[in-house]
Amino acid sequence: MSKKAPPRAAAVERDPRWAAVVARDASADGTFFYSVKTTGVYCRPSCGARPARPENIDFHPSAAAAERAGFRPCMRCKPDQPPLAERQAAQVAALCRLIEQSDEVPSLEELARRAGLSVFHTHRVFKAVTGVTPKAYAAAHRARRVRAALGKDGTVTEAIYAAGYGSGGRFYEEVNQVLGMTPTRYRAGGADMDVRFAIGECSLGSILVAATARGVCAILLGDDPEELVHDLERRFPRARLIGGDAGFEQLVAQVVGLVERPRAGAELPLDVRGTAFQQRVWQALRAIPMGATASYAEIASAIGAPGAARAVAKACAANALAVAIPCHRVVRNDGALSGYRWGVERKRALLDREASTPAREASAPAREASAPAREASAPAQEAGAREAGAPAREASA
């Protein structure tokens, strides 16, 4: 027969705050603190230290109240300091400012010294807070600087060095990723760049396919062909839009084929333009196996930014390459369909087709999935509930 718990222990166990301590519930941090009589310290509810016996626990409304009762702050959870997430955000913000203000990109070792952390921990914390690595952040910032410099008077060479590039050669190695065109053409607002396009029809309505010399740069779906052309004009305001010839029609037919009969391993040459974070999200989307879906939170975790589900949703919404970058495979945490820039009904239709694709086609050379994925049911909106470990989304895809 088990012994009856002491009255003090029983009272603590009935207190809902005890459940938060046992669960190490980070959401309870700041709402109360608890102290341990046997050690003389007080902690946050989320403290990772070994749980104390309930009869040795007292609860306090604030850190000051715990200290007035004679307890000292725990060295592990540091309850007298801002929460860990806030401290890490402040550390990373300082590193971002250092990157932005440096003429040359600081090394990871230098960033680690500034943060007072190991190289590994600095890299992990930076990526967790910003969603990108320090190197990718520096590259994105340098790209912004070169765009801003090209918008001012002066030579292209001056703009390159003003943006922090140590040599013109290094810049021109990266120019396609940074600008998507030559710097002279970028300065002219994309003038004289040829964008070929054609409009076709498919079971989902009108479809516009556009391509530069580098590859397909837009696949747009809609009901009004004229509006699709206006959308393309807004994306390339000073480019030469040229109607596709017979050869280009073959590319359009290939894209329509992907809509009508989805198949894995079908590759298109793509001209993908976006920020470093967007490109990481889009790469993860292309890794979701056909016939499967993933939540925004799962994509965020897959790219190493578990707290960036809302930013992932924004990146999905910015995607201009329908089907080729399959943002239709991203669903809500409960499996229901969320918004889709080309309409939820189109999203449902695409998922239904992929779910019913024969296994032999779905298994044709496909990539390894970098995001946790689940089999999609038909209809996809009735998929089973899923677990999610990141905040809700900010925008619809």
C-alpha positions in Angstrom: 0.0 0.0 0.0 1.5 3.4 -1.0 2.2 6.0 1.5 -0.1 9.0 1.6 1.5 12.2 0.4 2.3 14.8 3.0 -0.3 17.6 3.2 2.2 20.2 1.9 3.1 18.0 -1.1 -0.6 17.3 -1.8 -1.4 21.0 -1.8 1.5 21.8 -4.3 0.4 19.0 -6.6 -3.1 20.3 -6.7 -1.8 23.8 -7.7 -2.0 24.1 -11.6 1.4 25.8 -11.4 3.0 22.5 -10.4 1.8 20.9 -13.7 3.6 23.7 -15.6 6.8 23.0 -13.6 6.6 19.3 -14.2 6.0 19.9 -17.9 8.8 22.6 -18.1 6.2 24.7 -19.8 8.1 27.7 -21.4 4.8 29.4 -22.0 4.4 29.8 -18.3 7.7 31.7 -18.0 7.2 35.1 -16.5 3.8 34.3 -15.1 5.4 32.9 -11.9 8.6 31.6 -10.4 9.2 28.7 -8.0 11.8 28.2 -5.3 13.3 25.0 -3.9 13.9 25.0 -0.1 16.6 22.3 -0.2 18.9 24.2 -2.7 18.0 27.8 -1.9 17.4 28.8 -5.5 14.5 29.9 -7.5 13.7 29.0 -11.2 11.5 29.6 -14.2 8.8 27.0 -14.8 10.8 25.8 -17.9 14.0 25.2 -16.0 15.7 22.0 -17.2 17.1 21.1 -13.7 16.0 17.9 -12.1 12.5 18.4 -10.6 12.4 18.9 -6.8 10.0 17.1 -4.5 6.7 19.0 -4.3 6.9 19.5 -0.5 10.1 21.5 -1.0 8.5 23.9 -3.6 7.1 27.4 -3.1 5.6 29.6 -5.8 6.3 33.4 -6.2 4.7 36.0 -8.4 8.0 37.6 -9.4 11.7 37.1 -9.3 11.9 40.0 -6.8 9.4 38.3 -4.5 11.5 35.1 -4.6 14.7 37.0 -3.7 12.9 38.8 -0.9 12.1 35.4 0.5 15.8 34.7 0.6 16.3 32.6 -2.6 19.1 33.2 -5.2 18.6 32.8 -9.0 19.3 29.5 -10.6 22.5 29.4 -12.5 20.9 27.2 -15.2 17.8 29.0 -16.2 18.9 32.5 -15.1 15.4 33.7 -13.9 16.8 37.1 -13.1 17.6 37.8 -16.7 15.4 38.1 -19.8 14.1 34.8 -21.2 16.5 32.8 -23.3 14.7 33.6 -26.5 15.0 37.3 -25.9 18.7 37.0 -25.0 19.4 35.1 -28.1 17.4 37.5 -30.3 19.4 40.4 -28.9 22.7 38.5 -29.5 21.7 37.8 -33.1 20.5 41.3 -33.7 23.9 42.6 -32.6 25.6 40.1 -35.0 23.3 41.3 -37.8 24.3 44.9 -37.2 28.0 43.8 -37.2 27.6 42.1 -40.5 25.8 45.1 -42.0 28.4 47.6 -40.8 31.5 45.6 -41.8 33.2 46.4 -45.1 34.1 42.7 -45.4 31.9 39.8 -44.3 33.0 38.7 -40.7 34.0 35.1 -40.4 31.9 32.7 -38.3 34.7 32.6 -35.8 34.7 36.4 -35.4 30.9 36.3 -34.9 31.3 33.6 -32.3 33.9 35.7 -30.4 31.5 38.7 -30.4 28.6 36.6 -29.1 30.7 34.8 -26.5 29.6 31.4 -27.9 31.1 28.5 -29.6 31.2 28.5 -33.5 28.7 25.7 -33.6 26.3 27.3 -31.1 26.6 30.7 -32.9 25.6 29.1 -36.2 22.7 27.2 -34.7 21.3 30.2 -32.7 21.7 32.6 -35.7 19.8 30.2 -38.0 17.1 29.6 -35.4 16.4 33.3 -34.9 16.7 34.6 -38.5 15.9 31.5 -40.5 19.1 31.7 -42.5 22.8 31.1 -41.8 25.2 34.0 -41.1 26.7 33.5 -44.6 23.3 33.6 -46.3 22.3 36.7 -44.2 25.6 38.4 -45.3 25.0 37.5 -48.9 21.4 38.9 -48.8 22.5 42.1 -47.2 25.3 42.5 -49.7 22.8 42.0 -52.5 20.6 44.7 -51.0 23.6 47.0 -50.9 24.6 46.4 -54.5 21.0 47.0 -55.6 20.9 50.3 -53.7 24.3 51.3 -55.0 23.3 50.6 -58.6 20.3 52.9 -58.2 22.7 55.8 -57.5 25.0 57.7 -59.7 28.5 56.3 -60.3 30.0 53.4 -62.1 29.1 49.7 -61.8 32.6 49.0 -60.4 32.1 51.6 -57.7 28.7 50.0 -56.8 30.3 46.6 -56.6 33.0 47.7 -54.1 30.6 49.9 -52.2 28.5 46.8 -51.6 31.4 45.0 -49.9 32.7 42.8 -52.7 36.5 42.4 -52.5 36.8 42.0 -56.2 34.7 42.4 -59.4 35.4 38.8 -60.3 33.7 37.5 -57.1 30.7 39.6 -57.8 30.3 38.5 -61.4 30.5 34.9 -60.2 27.4 35.5 -58.2 25.6 38.1 -60.4 22.8 35.7 -61.5 21.9 34.8 -58.0 22.2 38.4 -56.8 20.5 40.3 -59.6 19.2 37.7 -62.1 20.7 39.9 -64.9 23.8 41.9 -65.6 24.3 45.0 -63.3 24.0 47.4 -66.3 20.6 45.8 -67.2 19.5 45.9 -63.5 20.4 49.6 -63.3 18.2 50.1 -66.3 15.3 48.4 -64.5 15.6 45.2 -66.5 15.3 47.1 -69.8 16.1 45.2 -73.0 15.8 41.9 -71.2 13.7 39.5 -73.3 10.9 37.6 -71.5 9.1 35.2 -73.8 5.6 34.1 -72.8 2.6 32.4 -74.0 -0.9 31.7 -72.7 -2.7 28.4 -72.9 -5.7 26.7 -71.4 -5.8 23.7 -69.0 -8.4 22.1 -66.9 -7.6 24.6 -64.1 -8.3 27.6 -66.4 -5.8 29.9 -68.1 -2.1 29.4 -67.7 0.7 31.8 -68.6 4.2 30.5 -69.0 7.1 33.0 -69.2 10.9 32.4 -69.5 14.1 34.3 -69.8 17.3 33.0 -71.3 18.0 31.3 -68.0 14.8 29.3 -67.7 11.1 29.5 -66.8 10.5 32.6 -64.6 6.8 32.5 -64.2 3.9 30.0 -64.3 0.7 31.8 -63.5 -2.8 30.4 -63.2 -6.1 32.3 -63.4 -9.5 32.8 -65.1 -8.6 35.9 -67.1 -5.8 35.7 -69.6 -5.5 39.5 -69.8 -5.0 39.8 -66.1 -2.2 37.1 -66.2 -0.4 39.3 -68.8 -0.8 42.4 -66.5 0.7 40.3 -63.7 3.7 39.5 -65.8 4.1 43.1 -66.8 4.1 44.1 -63.1 6.9 41.6 -62.5 9.0 42.7 -65.4 8.0 46.4 -65.9 10.9 47.3 -68.3 11.6 44.0 -70.0 10.7 43.2 -73.5 7.7 40.8 -73.4 7.8 38.7 -76.5 5.1 36.3 -77.6 6.4 32.7 -77.8 7.0 31.0 -81.1 6.2 27.4 -82.1 9.3 26.2 -80.1 8.1 28.0 -77.0 4.7 26.5 -77.3 6.3 23.1 -76.7 7.5 24.4 -73.3 4.0 25.6 -72.5 2.7 22.1 -73.5 5.2 20.6 -71.1 4.0 22.8 -68.2 0.3 22.0 -69.0 1.3 18.3 -69.0 2.6 18.7 -65.4 -0.8 20.2 -64.4 -2.9 17.6 -66.2 -0.8 14.5 -65.4 1.5 15.1 -62.5 4.6 13.0 -62.4 7.8 13.0 -60.3 11.1 13.6 -61.8 9.8 16.0 -64.4 12.4 18.8 -64.6 12.0 22.3 -66.1 14.9 24.8 -66.4 13.9 27.5 -63.9 14.9 31.1 -63.4 14.1 31.4 -59.7 14.3 34.8 -58.2 13.9 35.5 -54.5 15.7 36.2 -51.2 18.0 33.7 -49.6 15.2 32.6 -47.2 12.6 32.3 -49.9 15.0 30.1 -52.0 15.5 27.8 -49.1 11.8 27.5 -48.6 11.2 26.8 -52.3 13.9 24.2 -52.4 12.2 22.4 -49.4 8.9 22.6 -51.3 10.4 20.9 -54.3 11.6 18.1 -52.0 8.1 17.1 -50.8 7.3 13.9 -52.6 4.4 13.9 -55.0 1.3 12.6 -53.3 2.4 14.0 -49.9 1.9 17.2 -48.1 3.7 19.1 -45.3 2.6 21.8 -42.9 4.2 25.3 -42.8 5.6 24.4 -39.4 7.2 21.2 -40.8 8.8 23.1 -43.7 10.2 25.7 -41.2 11.7 22.8 -39.1 13.1 21.2 -42.3 15.1 24.3 -43.2 16.4 24.7 -39.7 14.1 27.6 -38.6 11.4 26.0 -36.5 10.1 29.4 -35.3 9.6 30.7 -38.8 6.4 29.1 -39.9 4.8 32.5 -40.6 7.7 33.5 -42.8 7.5 30.2 -44.6 3.9 31.0 -45.4 4.9 34.4 -46.8 7.6 32.8 -49.0 5.0 30.3 -50.3 2.7 33.3 -51.2 5.5 34.9 -53.1 6.1 31.9 -55.3 5.5 32.8 -59.0 6.1 29.3 -60.3 2.9 27.3 -59.8 3.4 23.5 -60.0 7.1 23.7 -60.7 7.6 24.9 -57.1 4.7 23.0 -55.5 3.5 25.4 -52.8 0.1 23.6 -53.2 1.6 20.7 -51.2 1.7 22.9 -48.0 -1.4 22.6 -45.8 -2.5 23.7 -42.4 -1.3 22.0 -39.2 -4.7 20.1 -39.0 -4.4 19.0 -42.6 -7.1 21.3 -44.0 -6.4 23.4 -47.1 -5.4 27.0 -46.5 -5.4 29.8 -49.0 -3.6 29.5 -52.3 -2.7 32.5 -54.4 -4.4 30.8 -57.5 -7.4 29.6 -55.6 -8.1 26.9 -53.1 -10.1 24.9 -55.6 -7.1 24.7 -57.9 -5.0 23.6 -54.9 -7.5 20.8 -54.1 -7.5 19.7 -57.7 -3.7 19.5 -57.9 -3.5 17.5 -54.7 -6.3 15.1 -55.7 -4.5 14.4 -59.0 -1.2 13.8 -57.3 -2.8 11.5 -54.8 -4.4 9.4 -57.5 -1.2 9.2 -59.7 -0.1 5.6 -60.2 2.7 4.5 -57.8 5.0 3.7 -60.7 4.8 7.3 -62.0 5.1 8.8 -58.5 8.2 6.9 -57.9 10.0 8.0 -61.1 13.3 9.6 -60.2 12.4 11.8 -57.3 14.4 13.7 -54.8 14.9 12.9 -51.2 12.4 14.9 -49.1 14.0 17.4 -46.8 10.7 18.2 -45.1 8.6 15.8 -43.1 5.8 14.8 -45.4 2.6 12.7 -45.1 0.5 10.8 -47.7 -2.2 13.0 -49.1 -5.7 11.6 -49.2 -8.3 12.4 -51.8 -9.8 14.8 -51.3 -6.9 16.4 -49.6 -9.1 18.7 -47.4 -10.1 15.6 -45.4 -6.6 14.6 -44.4 -6.1 13.5 -40.8 -5.1 15.8 -38.1 -1.3 16.5 -37.7 1.0 17.5 -34.9 2.8 20.8 -35.3 5.7 22.3 -33.3 5.8 25.9 -34.6 3.7 29.0 -34.5 0.8 29.6 -36.8 1.3 31.0 -40.3 1.3 34.6 -41.3 0.1 34.4 -44.8 -1.6 31.9 -47.2 0.2 30.1 -49.9 
